[in-house]
Amino acid sequence: MEIEILKNDKNEVKLNIDSVTVAEVLRVYLDKQGVDFVAWRREHPSKPILFKIKNDKGTVKKAVSEAVEQIKKELENVEKEMKKK
């Protein structure tokens, strides 16, 4: 997976991401956290996804870090359940 940082401010980040799956999962988890704005769009299937996050309540880096940690925990739970079967 490739990520290109286009803008990296304290309260706003813009990225190019090449994975729709990663973009959508991250968007859902950031939205659950209550960031001010999180969205992605793709102009054409051959182009990367433009992913934008804005958060005035805290830093975007912290919000992304917390979302990734939550995703990891949930994936670990899925893995544990699969091993039980």
C-alpha positions as CSV (number, residue, x, y, z in Angstrom):
1,M,0.0,0.0,0.0
2,E,1.3,3.4,-0.9
3,I,0.5,6.6,1.0
4,E,1.5,10.1,-0.1
5,I,1.1,13.0,2.3
6,L,-0.1,16.1,0.5
7,K,-0.8,18.3,3.5
8,N,0.2,17.7,7.1
9,D,-0.9,20.4,9.5
10,K,-1.9,20.0,13.2
11,N,-5.6,20.1,12.5
12,E,-5.8,19.0,8.8
13,V,-4.2,16.2,6.8
14,K,-4.6,15.3,3.1
15,L,-3.4,12.0,1.8
16,N,-3.3,10.0,-1.4
17,I,-4.0,6.4,-0.6
18,D,-4.1,3.5,-3.2
19,S,-6.5,1.3,-1.2
20,V,-10.3,1.9,-1.1
21,T,-10.6,-0.7,1.7
22,V,-8.1,1.0,4.0
23,A,-9.6,4.5,3.2
24,E,-13.1,3.3,4.1
25,V,-12.2,1.5,7.2
26,L,-10.2,4.4,8.5
27,R,-13.0,6.8,7.6
28,V,-15.5,4.8,9.6
29,Y,-13.3,4.6,12.7
30,L,-12.4,8.3,12.6
31,D,-16.0,9.2,12.2
32,K,-16.9,7.1,15.3
33,Q,-14.3,9.2,17.2
34,G,-16.1,12.3,16.3
35,V,-13.5,14.1,14.2
36,D,-14.8,17.3,12.6
37,F,-14.5,16.1,9.0
38,V,-13.3,12.9,7.3
39,A,-13.9,11.9,3.7
40,W,-12.4,10.4,0.7
41,R,-13.0,10.6,-3.0
42,R,-11.6,9.0,-6.1
43,E,-11.8,10.9,-9.4
44,H,-11.2,7.7,-11.5
45,P,-10.4,4.1,-10.7
46,S,-6.9,4.5,-12.1
47,K,-6.2,7.5,-9.8
48,P,-5.3,7.3,-6.0
49,I,-7.9,8.2,-3.4
50,L,-7.8,11.7,-1.9
51,F,-8.4,11.3,1.8
52,K,-9.0,14.4,4.0
53,I,-9.2,14.7,7.7
54,K,-9.9,17.8,9.8
55,N,-10.1,18.0,13.5
56,D,-10.3,21.1,15.6
57,K,-10.8,19.2,18.9
58,G,-7.3,17.7,18.8
59,T,-4.5,16.8,16.4
60,V,-5.2,14.7,13.4
61,K,-2.2,12.5,14.1
62,K,-3.6,11.5,17.5
63,A,-7.0,10.8,16.0
64,V,-5.5,8.6,13.3
65,S,-3.3,6.8,15.9
66,E,-6.3,6.1,18.1
67,A,-8.4,4.8,15.2
68,V,-5.6,2.5,14.0
69,E,-5.2,1.1,17.5
70,Q,-8.9,0.4,17.7
71,I,-8.8,-1.3,14.3
72,K,-5.9,-3.5,15.5
73,K,-7.8,-4.5,18.7
74,E,-10.9,-5.5,16.7
75,L,-8.8,-7.5,14.2
76,E,-7.1,-9.3,17.1
77,N,-10.5,-10.2,18.5
78,V,-11.5,-11.6,15.1
79,E,-8.3,-13.6,14.9
80,K,-8.9,-15.1,18.4
81,E,-12.4,-16.1,17.5
82,M,-11.2,-17.7,14.3
83,K,-8.6,-19.7,16.2
84,K,-11.3,-21.1,18.5
85,K,-13.1,-22.8,15.6
